Amino acid sequence: MQQRQLAPQVVQQALKHYSSRPPLPAKVHLWSPSPDADNKGVLRLVRSAAASVLWLPFTAYNFLIRLGFSQTDSTSPLAGSSLLLLLVLINHSPQQAHVQQSPLQPHFLNPYQAAIQGLQDSEDVGTDAESGRGQTASGISAVPFSGLYNALGAGLDQEPSVLLLYVLLHKCHRFQQYVLVRSDADTVLLPLLHRLYNSSYKTSSQLYMLLIIILILSQDQGFSQNVQAVMLGSVPWYKERMLHNTSLGSLLVVLLLRTAHYNMSKLKDVYMHQNTLAALANVAPHISGMSSHAAQRLVSLFEMLSRRYQRIGSRSQSSSLDPGTPLGTPLGTPYLAPSPSASPGHPAAEHAVYADFMRTILEIINTIITTGLRQNPEIVYALLHRQDVFEPFRMHVRFADILDNIQIVVDSFNQKVDSAQHREGWSGSVTDVLGIIKEGLSSWQSDRLSRQEELRFSYEEEGAPEDFFVPYVWSLVVSSTTIPWSLHAIALFQPVSSSNEDVYIAS
C-alpha cells in the first residue's frame, strides 16, 4: 500500500488517539531505561535494539490502524507517541527532484500534509460506520473537531500540542474556521497565554510558535471581537498584580505587551518583536474595556522604545532618520536570518528598526482612540499621565502625522481636568481624574479625529520551512521519549541538558 493511500488513515487514527487519550493495551509494556542499563551485556543491548527495530512497523500498525480504544485516561503514552509520530510524518520533506507533478493534478510532496489539509469534521460529514474508522467515503480523514479542540486545550501545557495546534490552524482551513467561530476562545487562548507568561523559561523557537499561533488567530476580526466578551473572574498565575473580572482580550493585550518588554530587555529579537506588534495591531480596533495595567504598559513600551531610539541616534551622530521599511507587510516564518539592511547591528539600520517599532505603537494607540475611545477611558488616563513621553516627537517628520490625534485627545481632556480642579471636593486622585474622563467621553465626538488606515497583518510561511520545523520536531521527539539516543551523535540540532520541561533546542 502506497503512503498516499495510507496517509489519511494514519492521520485519522493518530488524531483519534490524541483526542481520546486511550490507555495502552493490557499486554503491552513500555520500555524505560533501568539504572543498571550500562552494566548489561553489549550483545543483549544490540539484540534488544535490533528486535525493537524489526518489530516497529508491525507495532506501529497495530497501535495506529488495527486497534480501537474507547477508554480514556488522564495519562496516555499512546496519545503522546501518536502525536510525536504524526508531527514527524507531517514535517518530513521528500526530495522534490524525484517527484513528477502534473499541472492539472497538483501532487502533494508529503501525503500526510495533504491529509491534514483535507481533514474534515466527522460530526458534519457522513462516515463509514461499518469500518468504525471515521473515514469518509472519499478517503478523506474525518475526526470530531469538538473532541480535538478540547484535547488541544487540555494539552497545550506540552510543546508537541502547541506545534500540532499551529499545524492545524495553518494547514487545515476547516479546523481554523471551527476554532475561530467557537465562543469559548479561552479553551485554547488561555493556556497559550499562560505559556507566554512563562517566556523567560522558553527558547526562541517556543516563543515563535506561541506568537505565530496568536497572530493567526488575531487575523480574524470575529475572533478579536469575541475575546473582548469572554470575562475571566481571576487569573491566578499572573503574579505582577491581581487581575479580577478582566476580559480575555485585555489579558491578551497585557501578555503581548509583557512579551514585548521582555524581548526588548533580554532577547532583542527583531522578528519576535514584529510578530508581537502585528498581533497587537490586529486586535487594536476591537479593544474594549482596556485595563489600567494594559494601558500603562502600552505607553511605557513606547517610552522604552523612544529611549533606545534616542540613545542609538546619539551614538550614530546623525540627526536625520532613514524612514526604513514600514511594518504593514505580511509576516513570514521568523526563523530565517534577516537581511543586512534589516539587521539591527549597524547603528543606522538599528535606528530605522526602532523608528518602525515606535510608529507601529503609535498607530496601535491611534487605532484604539479612533475606533473605541469611549470604551477605553484607561487609555486616556495613561496618555494624560505620561504625555511628556510624546512631546519630543510632535514635530518629528516620521511621527508628527500620527501624533496629531493623540495630541487632540490629550489637549481636550487636559482642559476638562483643569476645569474640574475648581470643583468642591476635588482631590486630584486617580478616581477623580477617571471620573472626569468618563464624563467627557459620554459626549465625545469621534469625528474630531482624523481616520488613519488601520494596520492589518497576516502570517505567511516562507520558503523552506523544513529548515526550522524538521530539527524542531526531532528535538521534541528526543526530549519526550525514553529511547536511549546517542546525544553526542546528533547533528540535526543541539542537545542541551536542562532540568526544565524542554531539554533540547533546535539549532
C-alpha positions, -999 to 999 in steps of 0.1 A, spaced: 0 0 0 14 34 -10 19 61 15 -5 83 -4 -33 58 3 -23 50 39 -17 86 50 -54 96 56 -59 66 78 -27 71 98 -36 108 103 -71 99 113 -60 73 139 -32 94 153 -56 123 159 -82 99 173 -57 86 198 -46 121 207 -81 132 213 -94 102 232 -61 95 252 -66 57 254 -45 36 277 -21 10 264 -34 -24 256 -33 -48 286 -3 -69 274 18 -40 262 46 -26 285 66 5 278 104 1 278 123 25 300 160 26 308 169 10 341 196 24 364 219 -5 357 214 -4 319 251 4 315 260 -29 332 241 -51 308 260 -71 281 266 -54 248 252 -83 229 220 -82 249 215 -45 242 222 -50 205 198 -79 203 171 -59 221 176 -29 198 175 -50 167 143 -67 178 127 -33 185 136 -20 150 123 -51 133 90 -51 151 85 -13 149 64 -13 117 41 -41 129 37 -25 164 30 10 149 5 -5 125 -13 -24 154 -14 8 175 -24 33 149 -45 13 124 -59 -20 138 -66 -14 174 -96 7 186 -100 21 221 -129 36 239 -114 41 273 -99 74 283 -72 82 309 -55 113 322 -21 100 311 -18 82 278 16 72 264 -1 61 233 -16 96 227 18 112 232 35 87 209 8 91 183 12 129 183 50 127 180 48 102 151 22 124 134 44 155 138 74 137 123 54 124 93 38 158 86 72 176 87 91 150 66 103 166 34 107 142 4 132 150 -23 114 172 -48 137 163 -77 122 128 -80 85 139 -80 67 144 -113 40 170 -107 11 174 -131 -3 210 -135 -38 195 -138 -35 174 -106 -12 190 -81 8 164 -63 15 170 -26 50 161 -19 41 150 16 9 129 17 5 134 54 4 172 49 -22 166 22 -43 145 47 -41 173 72 -52 199 46 -82 177 37 -92 169 73 -129 172 80 -152 173 110 -168 138 113 -198 154 131 -206 173 99 -199 146 72 -210 110 67 -186 84 79 -180 48 72 -199 34 101 -192 -2 93 -154 2 95 -155 22 126 -126 42 114 -144 76 109 -131 79 74 -153 94 47 -163 76 16 -138 96 -5 -109 85 17 -106 119 34 -98 117 71 -125 129 95 -124 134 133 -147 151 157 -134 187 158 -150 193 192 -130 165 208 -98 176 191 -104 212 202 -109 202 238 -79 178 237 -57 206 224 -70 230 251 -61 204 278 -27 196 263 -12 230 255 10 228 286 31 205 264 52 216 235 41 190 210 4 200 214 14 236 207 30 226 174 0 204 165 -23 235 170 0 255 147 -1 228 121 -39 225 122 -45 263 122 -21 269 93 -27 239 71 -63 229 78 -87 257 68 -118 238 81 -103 234 116 -91 270 116 -126 282 108 -140 259 135 -117 274 161 -124 310 151 -162 307 155 -161 290 189 -175 312 216 -152 296 243 -119 311 229 -104 308 264 -102 270 259 -71 274 237 -61 310 242 -58 310 280 -32 281 281 -13 298 253 -11 330 273 -1 310 304 28 296 284 36 331 271 36 344 306 65 320 314 85 333 285 117 335 305 117 297 306 111 293 269 135 291 239 131 314 210 116 286 189 89 280 216 81 317 218 79 319 180 53 291 179 31 308 206 33 343 189 26 329 154 -5 310 167 -18 342 184 -11 361 152 -30 336 131 -60 338 155 -59 376 156 -61 378 118 -98 371 121 -118 401 132 -146 380 147 -121 362 169 -106 396 181 -141 407 189 -151 375 207 -121 376 231 -133 410 244 -166 394 255 -151 365 274 -148 376 311 -123 360 335 -131 360 372 -94 358 381 -60 349 366 -42 332 395 -10 325 376 -5 362 368 17 374 397 26 410 389 -8 422 401 -43 409 409 -64 406 378 -101 403 387 -131 405 363 -108 412 333 -116 403 298 -97 377 278 -90 404 253 -74 427 279 -53 398 292 -42 391 256 -30 427 253 -12 426 287 7 394 278 17 407 243 30 439 258 47 419 286 64 398 259 75 429 240 90 443 272 108 410 279 121 408 243 133 444 244 153 439 276 165 404 272 163 388 237 164 418 214 149 397 186 136 418 157 113 391 142 98 383 176 90 420 181 74 422 147 51 393 154 42 406 188 33 441 175 15 426 145 -9 406 168 -14 438 189 -22 458 157 -48 432 146 -66 432 180 -64 470 185 -96 480 165 -117 457 187 -103 465 222 -130 474 247 -127 479 284 -89 481 283 -75 477 319 -53 503 335 -25 478 336 -26 472 298 -29 509 291 1 518 312 22 490 297 13 502 262 25 537 269 56 525 288 66 503 258 66 534 236 87 552 262 112 523 263 115 522 225 119 560 224 148 559 249 165 533 228 159 552 196 173 585 211 203 567 225 211 550 192 207 583 174 232 600 196 257 572 190 253 573 153 258 611 154 231 616 128 201 640 132 183 625 101 163 594 101 162 568 74 125 561 72 131 524 69 106 498 57 70 500 71 58 470 90 25 468 73 35 438 52 28 401 56 49 384 81 68 353 72 82 325 93 105 343 117 134 319 117 154 329 86 184 352 91 175 388 85 189 407 55 219 430 62 197 461 56 173 450 83 199 438 108 200 459 140 237 455 143 246 487 123 236 519 142 218 535 112 198 503 105 191 498 142 179 534 143 154 527 115 142 495 131 133 513 163 116 540 144 94 514 127 85 499 161 77 533 176 55 542 147 37 509 150 30 515 187 17 550 179 -6 535 152 -19 510 177 -27 538 201 -42 558 173 -65 529 163 -77 525 198 -86 561 202 -103 565 168 -123 533 169 -131 528 206 -122 558 228 -155 558 246 -150 522 257 -114 527 269 -111 555 295 -80 539 309 -60 547 277 -70 584 280 -57 584 316 -25 567 306 -19 593 278 -26 622 302 -4 606 329 26 602 305 20 629 279 56 641 283 68 609 266 53 620 233 64 657 234 99 652 219 84 637 187 55 660 180 74 678 152 93 647 140 89 641 103 83 604 109 58 607 138 41 641 136 11 629 115 2 600 138 7 621 169 -19 647 159 -48 626 170 -31 617 203 -24 654 210 -61 663 203 -72 638 229 -46 649 254 -54 687 250 -91 681 252 -90 661 284 -63 683 299 -88 712 297 -116 691 313 -93 681 342 -81 717 347 -117 730 348 -127 703 373 -100 714 398 -122 742 409 -150 719 419 -158 714 456 -143 682 470 -117 678 442 -86 660 454 -69 652 421 -69 614 429 -70 587 402 -107 582 409 -114 619 404 -95 621 371 -111 589 358 -145 603 367 -138 635 346 -125 613 317 -156 591 317 -179 622 320 -161 637 290 -162 605 270 -200 604 273 -202 634 250 -171 627 229 -174 633 192 -152 608 173 -152 630 141 -127 653 158 -100 628 150 -87 621 115 -90 585 104 -58 566 97 -56 535 77 -57 505 101 -27 482 102 -36 446 93 -11 418 94 -12 382 82 12 353 87 27 336 57 50 307 60 82 314 40 100 290 16 119 260 30 101 259 64 116 225 69 149 242 78 132 252 111 105 226 116 124 193 110 151 199 137 124 214 160 102 183 157 131 159 162 143 179 193 108 173 207 110 136 199 143 132 217 132 152 247 98 134 250 107 97 246 126 71 266 146 59 236 183 59 246 195 84 219 233 89 214 232 126 221 268 132 211 260 118 176 231 142 169 239 167 142 205 180 132 201 201 164 220 209 196 210 188 226 212 209 258 209 193 292 184 211 314 161 205 343 133 223 326 104 208 307 121 211 273 157 199 274 167 201 237 167 230 213 168 232 176 198 249 162 
